[in-house]
């Protein structure tokens, strides 16, 4: 009797060290797992064809219209994370391919990291630490510091992570204001954040924490024009997507003092280039796209990212299909 051939899921790329969690999920749902370390379209196509993949799970590798056209057996594409900017969602929808993410696996972790970065900037910790290590015990490099209760903490983007960040900032005594296109200025978000207009957010915020997806309309949203409208000396925290901030504009604002300090976990080019000007500023705190990480979030991300795509392929209910509406509309037309 010929043994049944298991359908295959391809992990296009992954820097997690091992995929034991994903292997257990695949085995439980009856799939064979193949791994690769693809960097571009051609490598994804070659690996997908070799594996005969019916599903792809990607970390950074691009899944474009060309990739999907070359791999017609693929029924679902998953991404390790919240953002799906590396996947052509429209092309996937047109082909009936589900695109899945894990939108809430790192809500607490990223918001914790954003708060930690904000507090480090607001208390001048990087400069104080550097000064003491060099033998200078002085407050002068970080003056003036202000009480949290006298500080306006702005949140740009009130999704799950932005709302969690706002909630934690309020708990620390900050005056918290936020902007989100889903909520009108003058309203209050579901978690209790006071919603204002973009101009007011920029003008009032002494620290601005970014929590936006990278979309065509948010690319370089924080650029020369926005920074020119912002309160002078504003401090900036970015834990969302590097492309939301125009790096050249930020460097210019740091040079002029328009931005007094920044804490960045994400960058337009990752890893951060060795010659990046951002490395030159003592008032800039840098972390290596680490905000998502805790031991708990790591396990949850890997398990749920694999479960989503394989449950969809198996005809089960997949919770986080970002193009579910488009797929349903296409099915209704057919």
Residue, then its C-alpha position, 0 to 999 in steps of 0.5 A: x500500500x502506497x503511503x499517503x504523501x503529506x502536504x508541505x509547508x515551507x519556512x522561507x527564512x527564520x533566524x530563531x535558531x531552531x523550528x522545533x515548535x513549528x515542527x510539532x505543529x506541522x506534525x500534529x496537523x499532518x504536514x511535512x515541514x521544509x526550511x530554507x533561508x531565502x533572501x529574495x524572490x528567486x530563492x523563495x520560488x526555487x525553494x517553494x518549487x523544490x518543496x512542492x509547498x502548499x503554504x509559506x511561512x516567512x520572516x523577512x523574505x518577500x512574497x510578491x505577485x511574481x512569487x505567488x504566480x510561480x507557486x500556484x499550489x500555495x494556499x496560505x502565506x503566514x508571517x512571523x509577526x504583526x506586519x505583512x508589508x513583505x507580502x503582496x496582500x492584494x496579489x494573494x487575495x486575487x489568487x485566493x491565497x490567505x495571508x495570516x499574521x499574529x497581531x497580538x502575540x507581542x502586545x505586552x512585550x512591545x509596549x513594555x519595550x516602548x515604555x522602557x525606552x521612553x523612561x530611559x530617555x525622559x530620565x536621561x539614563x544613556x547620558x548619565x551612564x556614559x558620563x559616570x563610566x567616563x568619570x563624570x558624575x554630573x547632571x548637566x548633560x541631561x538637564x532639564x528633566x521633568x516629572x512624569x506627571x508634568x510630561x505629555x506622552x503622545x501615542x501615534x497609532x492606537x491599535x493593540x500595542x499603542x493602546x497598551x503603551x498608552x495604558x501603561x503611560x497613564x499608570x505612570x502618571x503621564x498626561x497621555x494623548x493619541x491619534x488614530x484615523x479610526x477615532x475622531x479628535x475630541x473622542x476617547x479611545x476604547x482604553x481611555x486615551x484622549x484622542x486629538x488631531x495630528x497637529x495637536x499631538x505633534x505640538x503638545x507631545x514632549x515624548x512621542x511613541x510610534x505604533x503604526x503599520x508600514x503602509x504607503x500612506x505611513x512611509x516617512x510619515x515622521x519626516x521633515x515636515x512633521x518634525x518641523x511642526x512638532x514641539x521643539x526638543x521632542x523625544x521620539x520612540x519608535x518600536x513599530x516600523x523603521x520606514x515610518x520615520x525618514x532617517x535623514x530627516x531625523x538626523x537633521x532634526x537631531x543636529x538642529x535640536x528640533x528632536x532632543x533625543x530618540x530611542x529606536x528599535x527599528x530602522x529603515x535598513x536592518x541590521x543598522x548599517x555600521x556607518x549610520x549617523x544614528x550611531x553617533x549621537x549619545x542621546x540616541x538609544x538603539x536596540x536591535x529590533x528586540x521589542x517583540x521578544x520575551x520567552x513567552x512571546x517567542x513561543x506564542x509567535x512560532x506556534x500561532x504563526x504555523x497554526x494559522x496557515x495550516x488550519x486554513x489549508x486544512x479547512x479549519x477556522x483560522x482566526x487571523x486572516x488579514x485578507x479574509x474579507x477579500x477572500x470571501x468577496x471573491x468566493x461570493x462572486x465565484 
